[in-house]
Amino acid sequence: MTNSIEEILNTDAMFVIGSNTTENHPIIGATMKRAKKRGAKLIVADPRRIELAEYADVFLQIKPGTNIALLNGMMHVIIEKGLQDKEYIEKNTENYEELVKVVKEYTPERVAKICGVKAEDIIKAATIYGEAEKAGIYYTMGVTQHTTGTSGVMSISNLALLCGNIGKESAGVNPLRGQNNVQGACDMGGLPSDYPGYQKVFNEEAAQKFEEAWKVKLSRKPGLTVSEMLHEAEEGNIKFMYIMGENPMVSDPDINHVKKALSNLDFLVVQDIFFTETCELADVVLPAASFAEKDGTFTNTERRIQRVRKAIEPVGESKADWKILADLMNLLGYKARYLNPSDIMDEIARLTPSYGGIDYKRLENRMGIQWPCPNKEHPGTKYLHQNSIARGKGLFMPAEHMDSAELPDKDYPFVLTTGRILYHYHTRTMTGRVEGLNKKAANNYVEINEVTAEKLGIKDGDMVRLISRRGEVEVAARITDIIGEGVLFMPFHFAEGAANYLTNTALDPIAKIPELKVAAVKLEKIS
């Protein structure tokens, strides 16, 4: 996030796209409702009529996979109306003329046909965003989990730059992270091309710095993403895998493919706090301690580094993750000498410029510090790019609308999209063990538009079969008017009737993220 959660309260306009915020990020969703009550305008774009749509000044119920067309259409209107921030563009950006050239072709009428919405609603949304003094964009995996996900994010950046909303309080580009420490995992090098702090493995200066600190020789070659690793494992090119705190047997696309890949390994280690569906395939399971059994930090969605303190001793034979890793390093011949997590944070600060001013003493009696925080005197950073854009100038990266990898046809006539619900967390590794939550949401289901259901003779609660080119599942039907005809929605949390037996492994060519949000399926009533 370029900005902070509390800044939402003082924004003039919010544009929520590809995010069911009130269910997936309830605190942020509640903050958006408070901002709306204070007078902020709200634009919502989503294939489902989510709760926030009821509060929206404009709701755009777009077809799955049409985000870029919508964003281009909004930029077309803003430029035609002269609502762009010309002074900001001249001073702070480059490649503007190329953007103008691309979005010129995306008239509201053309975009309306692509997205399945009204042209006047596109104009209204663009006008609200363009006229706002401070406007923030908020998105999640409804934007990223497409074969065009990277271009979708770039298009969001284009829109924000066009109206001068980067480097401004209560505005910005704000991806909302899916779990409580996703931001921290990425910050610490949980990406195949990065050391901590997004320092690239192929950057000679960065590589040498880490070699000197760790006293080892390091590769300059980026690694593979999860999707690429599973492909290579199925091909027999990866023999060993170590999975920590992840359950790909529920969360990854085409579960039949995932199972083949993991079963083809010579050796699989899984480290988790509970025994998951992925653990069932493991040769060794390492029991890890939960958040309540260890000290450490989480870095949340607004870049806020926060202390976590041990409340109880680890249960059974479980250990904190850092202890498991340190023990393994020592057994493998690398002497890892950390006495506690505070020692590790001190090393992070030495090697990671954005965390340079962070230590446990500073975090002790405060509600966290937002990076970048380069030194001990720095208070942290509420919003990014305040004085200048990090790369010097903001780069417009125009993108054309492209169809999803798999579109409906006569054999598979429906589009399946997936997402999360309020009552469960990721693959239910934790929430699936809570009796109260299971009373609220015990089993998987598929949302079907009432017109579609009537045509197929399906009633609410009927068992139905969904079939894709990759697999099939049987789940209960939930008849609703919040989703459009020809579109089906399933939560991905459940192992039984798992949505990801159906989803597509086609990848975004840049970020290598699979297209989990669009798959062609057929639907049958089980007689």
C-alpha positions in Angstrom: 0.0 0.0 0.0 1.3 3.5 -0.8 -1.0 4.8 1.9 -2.3 3.9 5.4 -5.6 2.4 6.6 -6.5 5.4 8.7 -6.1 7.7 5.7 -9.2 6.2 4.2 -11.3 8.3 6.7 -10.2 11.5 5.1 -10.4 10.6 1.4 -12.7 12.2 -1.1 -13.2 9.1 -3.2 -12.6 5.3 -2.9 -12.4 3.0 -5.9 -12.7 -0.6 -4.9 -12.0 -3.1 -7.7 -11.6 -6.9 -7.4 -11.9 -6.8 -3.6 -14.7 -8.1 -1.4 -13.4 -5.8 1.3 -16.0 -6.2 4.0 -15.6 -10.0 4.0 -11.9 -10.3 3.3 -10.6 -7.2 5.2 -13.5 -6.4 7.6 -11.6 -3.6 9.5 -10.7 -1.8 6.3 -14.3 -2.4 5.0 -15.7 -0.8 8.1 -13.3 2.1 7.7 -14.6 2.6 4.2 -18.2 2.6 5.5 -17.2 5.3 8.0 -15.6 7.4 5.2 -18.7 7.0 3.1 -20.8 8.3 6.1 -18.4 11.3 6.3 -19.1 12.2 2.7 -16.6 10.3 0.6 -17.8 8.9 -2.8 -17.5 5.2 -3.4 -17.0 3.3 -6.7 -17.2 -0.5 -6.7 -16.3 -2.8 -9.6 -16.7 -6.6 -9.1 -18.4 -9.5 -10.8 -20.6 -10.0 -7.7 -22.9 -7.6 -6.0 -20.8 -7.6 -2.8 -21.9 -5.8 0.4 -20.0 -2.6 -0.4 -21.9 -2.3 -3.7 -25.0 -1.4 -1.5 -23.1 1.7 -0.3 -21.6 2.6 -3.7 -22.3 5.8 -5.7 -21.6 3.7 -8.8 -21.5 -0.1 -8.9 -20.0 -1.7 -12.0 -20.8 -5.4 -12.2 -18.2 -6.3 -14.7 -17.5 -9.6 -16.3 -14.6 -11.5 -14.8 -11.3 -10.7 -16.6 -12.3 -7.3 -17.9 -10.5 -5.0 -15.3 -8.1 -3.5 -17.8 -10.8 -2.5 -20.3 -12.7 -0.8 -17.5 -9.7 1.1 -16.2 -8.8 2.2 -19.8 -12.4 3.3 -20.3 -12.3 5.4 -17.1 -9.0 7.0 -18.2 -10.5 7.7 -21.7 -13.3 9.6 -20.0 -11.0 11.5 -17.6 -8.8 12.7 -20.5 -11.8 13.6 -22.7 -13.2 15.7 -19.9 -9.9 17.3 -19.1 -10.0 15.9 -15.5 -6.4 14.7 -15.6 -3.8 16.5 -13.4 -1.8 18.1 -16.1 0.7 19.8 -13.8 1.4 16.6 -11.9 1.8 14.6 -15.2 4.2 17.2 -16.6 6.3 17.3 -13.4 6.2 13.7 -12.1 5.6 11.3 -15.0 6.8 9.9 -18.3 5.3 8.1 -21.3 2.0 10.0 -20.9 1.5 10.3 -24.7 1.6 6.5 -25.1 -1.1 6.2 -22.5 -3.3 8.7 -24.3 -2.8 6.8 -27.6 -3.9 3.5 -26.1 -6.9 4.6 -24.0 -8.2 6.7 -26.9 -9.6 3.5 -28.4 -11.5 2.6 -25.2 -14.7 4.6 -25.5 -17.3 4.1 -22.9 -19.5 2.4 -25.5 -16.8 -0.1 -26.5 -15.9 -0.8 -22.8 -19.5 -1.2 -21.9 -19.8 -4.1 -24.4 -16.5 -5.8 -23.1 -17.4 -5.4 -19.4 -21.2 -6.0 -19.6 -22.0 -2.7 -17.9 -23.7 0.6 -18.9 -21.6 3.3 -20.6 -23.1 6.0 -18.5 -21.9 4.2 -15.3 -18.4 4.1 -16.7 -18.6 7.9 -17.3 -20.0 8.5 -13.8 -17.3 6.4 -12.1 -14.6 8.2 -14.1 -16.0 11.6 -13.3 -16.2 10.8 -9.5 -12.6 9.6 -9.5 -11.3 12.4 -11.8 -13.0 15.2 -9.8 -11.9 14.0 -6.4 -9.1 16.0 -4.7 -7.9 12.8 -2.9 -8.8 9.4 -4.3 -7.6 6.0 -3.2 -7.7 2.7 -5.2 -8.1 -0.5 -3.3 -7.7 -4.0 -4.9 -6.9 -7.6 -4.1 -6.7 -10.8 -6.1 -9.7 -10.0 -8.2 -7.2 -7.9 -10.1 -4.0 -10.0 -9.8 -5.1 -13.6 -10.3 -5.4 -13.3 -14.0 -3.1 -14.0 -17.0 -3.2 -10.2 -17.3 -2.8 -9.5 -13.6 0.5 -7.5 -13.9 -1.0 -5.3 -16.6 -4.1 -4.9 -14.4 -1.9 -3.6 -11.6 -0.1 -1.3 -14.0 -3.4 0.0 -15.3 -4.4 0.9 -11.7 -1.1 2.7 -11.4 -1.8 4.6 -14.6 -5.2 5.8 -13.3 -3.6 7.0 -10.0 -0.8 8.8 -11.8 -3.2 10.4 -14.3 -5.0 12.2 -11.5 -2.0 12.9 -9.3 -3.0 10.5 -6.6 0.5 9.1 -5.9 2.5 10.8 -3.1 -0.6 12.3 -1.7 -2.2 11.6 1.7 -5.6 9.7 1.7 -5.1 8.7 -1.9 -2.7 6.2 -3.6 -2.6 2.6 -4.9 -3.5 0.2 -2.1 -3.3 -3.6 -2.6 -4.9 -5.3 0.4 -2.8 -8.3 1.6 -4.6 -11.6 1.9 -3.0 -12.8 5.2 -1.7 -11.0 8.3 2.0 -11.3 7.3 2.1 -11.6 3.5 3.7 -8.1 3.4 6.3 -9.2 5.9 7.1 -12.5 4.0 7.7 -10.5 0.8 9.7 -7.9 2.7 12.0 -10.7 4.0 12.8 -12.2 0.6 9.9 -14.6 0.2 10.1 -14.0 -3.6 12.2 -16.0 -6.1 14.2 -13.0 -7.3 14.7 -11.1 -4.1 16.8 -10.8 -0.9 15.1 -9.0 2.0 14.0 -5.5 1.2 13.4 -6.3 -2.6 17.2 -6.3 -3.2 17.6 -8.4 -6.4 19.6 -11.6 -6.4 21.0 -10.7 -9.8 22.2 -7.3 -8.6 26.0 -7.8 -8.0 26.2 -5.1 -5.3 23.3 -6.6 -3.3 24.6 -10.2 -3.8 28.0 -9.3 -2.5 26.6 -7.5 0.5 24.7 -10.7 1.6 27.7 -12.9 0.7 29.8 -10.9 3.1 27.2 -10.9 5.9 26.4 -14.6 5.6 30.0 -15.8 4.7 28.7 -18.0 1.8 28.7 -17.9 -2.0 25.3 -17.0 -3.4 23.7 -17.7 -6.8 22.8 -14.7 -9.1 20.0 -16.7 -10.7 16.4 -16.0 -9.7 14.5 -19.0 -8.5 11.1 -20.3 -9.4 7.6 -19.3 -8.3 5.3 -21.8 -6.6 3.4 -22.5 -9.9 6.7 -23.0 -11.8 8.1 -25.3 -9.0 5.0 -27.6 -9.2 5.3 -27.8 -13.0 9.0 -28.8 -12.7 8.2 -31.3 -9.9 5.6 -33.0 -12.1 8.2 -33.1 -14.9 10.7 -34.7 -12.6 13.1 -31.8 -12.5 12.6 -31.0 -8.8 13.2 -33.8 -6.4 12.9 -32.2 -3.0 10.4 -29.6 -1.7 10.1 -27.8 1.7 6.7 -26.3 2.3 6.2 -23.9 5.2 2.8 -22.6 6.3 1.1 -23.3 2.9 -1.5 -25.8 1.9 -1.3 -26.1 -1.9 -3.5 -29.3 -1.9 -6.4 -26.8 -1.3 -5.1 -23.4 -2.3 -3.4 -24.0 -5.7 -5.1 -24.4 -9.1 -5.8 -27.8 -10.6 -5.4 -29.9 -7.5 -5.0 -33.1 -9.5 -1.9 -31.5 -11.0 -0.7 -30.4 -7.6 -1.1 -33.9 -6.2 0.8 -35.4 -9.2 3.6 -32.9 -8.7 4.0 -33.5 -5.0 3.7 -37.2 -5.3 6.5 -37.2 -7.9 9.0 -35.7 -5.4 11.7 -37.9 -3.9 11.3 -36.1 -0.6 8.7 -33.7 0.8 8.9 -31.8 4.1 6.0 -29.8 5.4 6.2 -27.4 8.3 2.9 -26.2 9.7 1.0 -25.6 12.9 -1.7 -28.2 12.1 -1.8 -31.4 10.0 -3.1 -30.3 6.6 -4.1 -32.0 3.4 -0.6 -31.3 2.1 0.9 -32.9 5.2 -0.7 -36.2 4.1 1.7 -36.4 1.2 4.8 -35.4 3.2 7.7 -37.7 4.1 8.4 -35.5 7.2 6.1 -33.1 9.0 7.8 -30.5 11.3 5.3 -29.1 13.9 5.6 -25.4 14.1 4.4 -23.1 16.9 1.5 -20.8 16.4 1.5 -17.0 16.8 0.6 -17.3 20.5 3.6 -19.5 21.2 6.4 -17.4 19.9 8.0 -13.9 19.8 8.4 -12.1 16.5 6.9 -9.4 14.2 4.2 -9.2 11.6 4.3 -6.6 8.9 0.7 -5.9 7.9 -0.9 -4.6 4.8 0.0 -0.9 5.4 3.7 -1.7 5.9 3.4 -1.6 9.7 5.9 -3.7 11.6 4.3 -4.9 14.8 5.6 -7.0 17.7 4.0 -10.4 18.5 4.7 -11.7 22.0 4.6 -15.2 23.3 1.5 -15.9 25.5 2.1 -19.6 26.2 4.9 -22.2 25.7 4.9 -24.2 22.5 2.5 -27.2 22.7 3.9 -30.7 22.4 7.0 -31.0 20.2 6.3 -27.8 18.2 8.9 -25.1 17.9 9.0 -21.6 16.6 9.8 -21.5 12.9 13.1 -19.6 13.4 14.3 -22.3 15.8 13.4 -25.1 13.3 15.3 -23.3 10.6 18.3 -22.5 12.8 18.5 -26.2 14.0 18.4 -27.4 10.3 21.1 -24.9 9.3 23.3 -26.1 12.1 22.7 -29.8 11.2 23.6 -29.0 7.6 26.9 -27.4 8.7 26.0 -23.7 8.7 26.4 -22.2 12.2 23.4 -20.1 12.7 24.0 -18.3 16.1 20.8 -16.5 17.0 19.7 -16.4 20.7 16.3 -15.0 20.0 14.1 -13.2 17.4 15.5 -9.8 18.5 18.9 -10.9 17.2 17.4 -11.8 13.8 15.7 -8.4 13.6 19.0 -6.7 14.3 20.5 -8.6 11.3 17.5 -7.6 9.2 18.1 -4.0 10.1 21.8 -4.2 9.1 21.0 -5.7 5.7 17.6 -4.2 4.7 17.6 -0.4 4.2 13.8 0.0 4.6 14.0 -1.8 8.0 17.2 -0.1 9.0 15.7 1.8 12.0 13.8 -1.1 13.4 14.6 -3.0 16.6 12.6 -4.7 19.3 13.2 -1.9 21.8 11.6 0.7 19.5 8.6 -1.6 18.9 8.1 -2.4 22.6 5.6 0.3 23.6 4.0 1.4 20.3 1.6 0.2 17.7 4.3 -0.6 15.2 6.4 1.4 12.7 5.7 1.7 9.0 8.6 1.1 6.6 10.6 2.7 5.1 12.3 3.5 8.4 16.0 3.9 7.4 17.5 4.8 10.9 16.7 4.9 14.6 15.7 8.5 14.5 13.2 8.0 11.7 9.5 7.9 12.8 8.4 5.6 9.9 6.5 6.5 6.7 2.8 7.1 6.7 2.5 7.2 2.9 5.0 6.7 0.1 6.4 9.0 -2.6 5.6 12.1 -0.6 8.5 14.2 -2.0 9.2 12.4 -5.2 8.4 9.1 -6.8 10.9 6.4 -5.9 12.1 5.7 -9.5 12.4 9.4 -10.2 9.3 9.7 -12.3 6.1 7.7 -12.4 6.0 5.5 -15.6 2.8 5.1 -17.5 2.6 1.5 -18.6 -0.5 1.3 -20.9 -2.0 -2.1 -21.5 -4.6 -3.5 -24.0 -7.5 -5.6 -22.8 -6.9 -9.3 -23.5 -9.3 -12.1 -23.1 -8.8 -14.6 -20.3 -6.9 -17.8 -21.2 -10.1 -19.9 -21.0 -13.4 -18.5 -22.2 -16.8 -20.2 -22.1 -17.9 -22.4 -25.1 -20.6 -24.8 -26.0 -18.9 -27.6 -23.9 -18.1 -25.4 -20.9 -20.6 -22.6 -21.1 -20.1 -20.9 -17.7 -17.4 -18.7 -16.2 -16.3 -19.9 -12.7 -14.7 -17.3 -10.4 -13.5 -17.9 -6.9 -12.9 -16.0 -3.7 -13.1 -15.9 0.1 -15.9 -15.6 2.6 -16.1 -13.8 6.0 -16.1 -16.9 8.2 -13.0 -18.8 6.9 -9.4 -18.0 6.5 -7.5 -19.4 3.5 -7.7 -23.2 3.5 -9.4 -23.6 6.9 -6.3 -25.0 8.5 -7.2 -22.9 11.5 -10.8 -21.7 11.1 -11.9 -25.2 10.1 -11.2 -26.2 13.7 -13.5 -23.6 15.2 -17.0 -25.0 16.1 -18.7 -21.6 15.9 -17.3 -20.8 12.5 -18.3 -24.2 11.1 -21.8 -23.6 12.3 -21.8 -20.5 10.1 -20.1 -22.1 7.1 -19.6 -25.9 7.3 -19.5 -26.9 3.6 -18.7 -25.5 0.2 -21.3 -24.3 -2.3 -21.6 -22.6 -5.7 -23.5 -19.4 -6.2 -25.8 -19.6 -9.3 -27.8 -16.7 -10.7 -31.6 -17.3 -10.3 -32.3 -17.1 -14.1 -29.6 -19.7 -14.8 -30.9 -22.0 -12.0 -34.5 -21.7 -13.4 -33.3 -22.7 -16.8 -31.5 -25.8 -15.4 -34.2 -26.7 -12.9 -31.9 -26.2 -10.0 -33.3 -25.2 -6.6 -31.6 -23.7 -3.6 -29.7 -26.5 -1.7 -29.7 -29.0 -4.6 -26.5 -30.9 -5.1 -24.8 -30.0 -8.4 -21.7 -31.1 -10.3 -19.3 -28.6 -11.8 -16.9 -29.9 -14.4 -13.9 -28.2 -16.0 -11.1 -29.5 -18.3 -9.1 -30.4 -15.2 -11.5 -31.9 -12.7 -15.0 -32.0 -11.2 -16.6 -31.4 -7.8 -20.0 -31.9 -6.3 -21.4 -29.1 -4.0 -24.7 -27.6 -2.9 -26.3 -24.8 -5.0 -26.9 -21.4 -3.6 -29.4 -19.5 -5.7 -28.8 -15.7 -5.7 -29.2 -12.5 -7.6 -25.8 -11.1 -6.6 -24.0 -12.7 -9.5 -24.7 -12.3 -13.2 -26.0 -14.9 -15.7 -23.3 -17.1 -17.1 -21.1 -16.6 -14.0 -20.7 -19.0 -11.1 -18.9 -18.2 -7.8 -17.3 -20.7 -5.3 -15.3 -20.0 -2.1 -11.9 -21.7 -2.3 -11.5 -22.5 1.4 -12.9 -26.0 1.5 -10.9 -29.3 0.9 -14.1 -31.2 0.3 -15.6 -30.1 -3.0 -12.6 -27.9 -3.5 -13.0 -25.2 -6.1 -9.3 -25.6 -7.1 -10.0 -29.0 -8.7 -11.6 -26.8 -11.5 -9.3 -23.8 -11.8 -6.8 -23.0 -14.5 -3.0 -23.1 -14.1 -2.4 -20.6 -17.0 0.0 -18.0 -15.8 0.6 -14.3 -16.0 3.8 -14.2 -18.1 5.5 -11.6 -15.8 4.4 -12.3 -12.2 3.7 -16.1 -12.9 0.4 -15.9 -11.0 -2.2 -18.4 -12.1 -5.6 -17.4 -13.5 -7.6 -18.5 -10.5 -10.4 -16.0 -11.2 -11.6 -17.3 -14.6 -12.2 -20.9 -15.6 -14.7 -22.4 -18.1 -17.0 -25.0 -16.5 -20.2 -26.9 -17.2 -22.9 -27.3 -14.5 -25.2 -30.3 -14.0 -27.9 -31.0 -11.5 -27.3 -34.3 -9.7 -30.6 -36.2 -10.0 
